[in-house]
Amino acid sequence: MVFQLTEKTHDDRQLLDSEKGCGSMDLRNLKTFHVVSTYLNFTKAAQILNYSQPTISQQIKALEEELGHTLFNRVGKKIFLSQIGKLLKEHTDTLFQVIDEMELDLKKFERPFGHLTIAAPEFYCGYYLSHILGPFIKLYPQVNIKLLCFNSKETMNLVSSNKADVGFVAGKQSRPGIEEVLIDEEDLVLVGSPLIVDHRPIQEIFDDYPFITYGMDSIIQGCLREIRCAPKTIVEFGSEEAIKRAVLGEVGIALLSDRIIQKEVSEGSLHVLYRFPKRLPTYVVYPENLKGFSNVNTFIDLVTDMWSTI
């Protein structure tokens, strides 16, 4: 019984000594072994690592002494991996693949470079992003930008599927795995052509003309309940700009953000039927797995700085 305990203690000490040795292995020696084992050529390894050949030999010898095993067998001028060498190479292949991947990931947090795909409704593309992209490109010329024009729902789908790095959406559209940053709140305005409106009650207009919208989301439904009106006919368009053009063309009436129809209202080509103060939030959205990614962070920082000034 005592003998068995003594033997177990001795084995445990050997294991601890072995673990201590592995933990203290020099990464440079492992890298040298990895390159030599890949090419099975000391001269080639010296060229790749920019070491002298004697240095390569010394590092391999130090690693062999530390492990207590021969890593290479030599037959004439050729070298071959020993059984221990083959085992160690399997581990160094994994080790340096992980290190390479880690270095690539860390580069994402350096100065922005590469690609940035942005999706946004047509109005945001023309009114806001046309002013923001110029300064961003001047600050970070190494970033190649792709701008996609889609409505808010489609934009969110692109961001959710990682087909866009950043998106701009009107209204809250929370989804799992998506980060949201509130950047603005706008008045929603019910508008129509003066020829259609002509001082008529809103419900009467709804009885004769369709309600043009990009979708009956909770914000729009809430606004309609507030004015106690219900459209008889609903026509859905793909973008806010298309809706505005349809209203200007006397197709029907619509609920649009104040910004998109400011010019037309001031010129008299659109008439305001009802204004809903601060009902439309604007969010910039991005996948949470890109949180900390320099291209996304720097772009969103610039957006939050410039948005209210445009």
N, C-alpha and C positions, 0 to 999 in steps of 0.2 A: 504493500500500500504506500509506504513512504517512498519506495523506489519509483513508483508511477508518478507520484506528485513531483519528485525531483526531475524526472525526465520531461514532464510537461512544462515545468518552469524553465528548463534549459531550452526547449523548443520555442517557448514564448520569447525568450531573450534573443534567440537567433532571428525570430520574425521581427522583433522590434529593431534589431540592428540592421536587418535588411531594409525595413521601411525607412529608417533614418538615412541609409545610404542612398536609396532612390530619391528621397526628398531633397537631398543635397546635391543631386546631379547637376552639373553645369549645363545650362541650356545651350551654350555655345558648342560644347562638345557633342551634345545630342544633334544639333544642327549640322555639325561637320559630319557626324556619322550618317545622318539622313541623306546628305548630298553624296557622300562616298558610296553608300549602299544603293543609291539610285543609279549612279553611273558606273559603279565598280571600277573606279579609276581615280587614283589619288591626284594625278596631275590635273585632270578635268575639274575635280572638286576644288583644288587650289585656285584655279582660274576663276571659277564661279564665285568663290567666297573671298577672293582677293587676299589669300594667305599664301605664305611660302609652303612648299611641299613638306619640309621638315616640321613646320607648325601643324600641318594636317596629321602627320604621323604621330606627333607628340600628343595631340588631342585624342586621337583614337586609342593610343596606348594608355592614356590617363583614364579614359572611360572603361577600357578593358580591366585595368587594375581595380577600379572602383567597383565594377560588377563582379569581378572574380571569374570572368569567362572570356574566352577568345571570340571575337566577333567576326573575324575574317579568316578564311583559309587561303593559303597561297600555293598555287601550282605553277611553277615557272614564273612568268611575268604576269600571270593572270591572278586575280583575287576572286574569291567566292564567299558568300555569306555562310557562316556556320549556322547550326540549328538555333543557337541563342541569338545570333545576328538576325536571322529571319524573323524570330519572334519580336526582337526589339524594333525591327523595321516596321512591322505591322502597327506598333504603338506610335512610332515617330510619324508614320504616314497620317495617322489620325490627329496626333498632337499638332503638327504643323499645318494641317488643313484647317483645324479650329483656329489657330493663330492667324492664318491668312484671312479667314472669314471675319475674325474679330477686328483686324486692321481695316478691312473694307467697311465694316459697320461704323467704326470710329470716324472714318473719313466723312461719313454723312453729317457729322456734327462740326466739321470744319467749315471754311468759307464756302458758300453755295456754289455748286457746279452741277453739270449734267442737265437733267430735264425737269420741267415743272408743268404739269397739265392742269389747267384751270377751266372749270365749267361754270356757267352763269346764264341767267335769262338775258335776252337780247337787250333790254333796257339797261341792265347793269353793265353789259359789255360796252355799249356805246356811250353811256352817260358817265360812268365812274371809271371803269378799267382802262378806257382810252387815255385817261389822265394819269393813272397809277403805273401802268406798265412801262411807260417811257423812263421815269426816274428809277424804277427797279432795274431795268436793263442797263442803265448807265452805272448803277452801283455794282451790279453783278453780271458783267458781260459774259461770264462763263456758263450762265444758265440759259438753256434753250427752252422757250415758252411755247406751249400749244394752248390756244384758247378755243373752247367749245361753247357754242350758244345753244342752250336748251332751257326749257321752262324749269321751274323750281323742283317739281316732282322728278323729272328726268335727271336733273342735276344731282339730286340726292341719290338716285339710283346709281349714277356713275361713281360718286364718291364711295358709296357703300360697297360697290364691287371692285374698288381700287382701280377703276379706269380713269379716275381723275384724282389728283392729289389734293386739290382745294376746290370748294364750290361755294357759290353764293345763292341763298334761297330766301324767298319771301315767306314769312310765317314760320311758326315753330313746327319742325318736322322731325322730332327726336327719333333716333334709331339706335339700337345697340351697337357699340363699337365706333360711334361717331362723336367727335368732339364738336361743340358749338360755341361760337363767340358772338355775342350780340354786338353789332356795330352801328345800328341805327333803328329808329322808330319813326314811321311816317303816318301822316293822316291818310285815311281812306276816303275817297270822294266818289259819290254816285253822280255820274255825268251823262249827258246826252246832247245831241245836236239841238240847237235852238229851234229848228223847224219841227222837231219831234216834240220837244218839251212844251213850248208855247204856253207856259204858266198853268199846266194841267197837273192834277194830283198824281202822285207817283204810282199808285195802284192802277189808275186809269191808263197811264202810259204802259205799265206792265201788261195790261189787258190787250193792248194793241200791238206791242212790240216785244221782241224777245230780250231776255237778259243774257248778255254776252259775258262769258267768264272763262277762266282757265281751269275751273273745277270748283265744286261746291264744298270747300273745306269748312272747318268749324268757324273760322274768322268771318267768312262771307255769310254763312248761315246766321251767325250771331248778329251781324249788321242788319240783315233782312228782318230778323225778329224785332230788332230795336225800332225799326220804322213801321213795323206791323204790315209788311207788304210781302206778297208772294208772286213771283213771276209765273205766268201760265206756260211760257215756252223758254227753254234754256238752250243756248248754243255755246258750245265749248270751243275755244281757240287755243292754239299751242303756245302763244306768247303774249305778253302784255302789249307789245308794239302792234301786233296784229289786231288785238282787241281795240286799241285806240283808233286804228285806221278804219275798223268796221263801224265804230261809233261816229267817227267823222263822216263816214259814208252813209249815215242815217239808217244803218241796219237795225240798231237797237240801242239800249242803254247799258252801262257797265259800271262796275265798282273798280276804281283804279287808284294807285297811290298818287298822292298830291304832286310828287316830283315829276311824274311822267306826263302830266297834263297841264303843268303850270303855264307853258307858252300858249297853248290853245285856249285856256281859260282867259288869260290876259288879253288875247286877241279877239275873243268873243266867238270863236268857232266851236267852243264847247260851253255848255251851261251847267253850273253846279246845282244839283237837286238836293243833295244832303252831304254834310261833311261829318266824318267820324274821327274825332281827334285821336291821334297816336294809337291806331289799332293794328298797324302792320309793322311787325319787327323784321329786321333784316339780319340774317346770320351768315357768318362765314363758317363753313364746316369742313372737316377733314378727318380721315381715318385716325383712330387713336394710336394705331401702330406707327404713325408718322409723327407722333408727338416728340418733339426734340430734333426732328429732321431739319437741318439748317435751311434748306430751300423753302420749306413750309413756314418755319418760324420767322425768317426774315421778311417773307412776303406778307404774312399776316401783320407783323409789326408795322410795316409801311402802310398797309391798308387802314389799320386803326388810327395811324397818325394823319393820313390824308383824307379819309372818307368825308369827314364833317367839313372840310375846307373846300370841297368841290361844289 
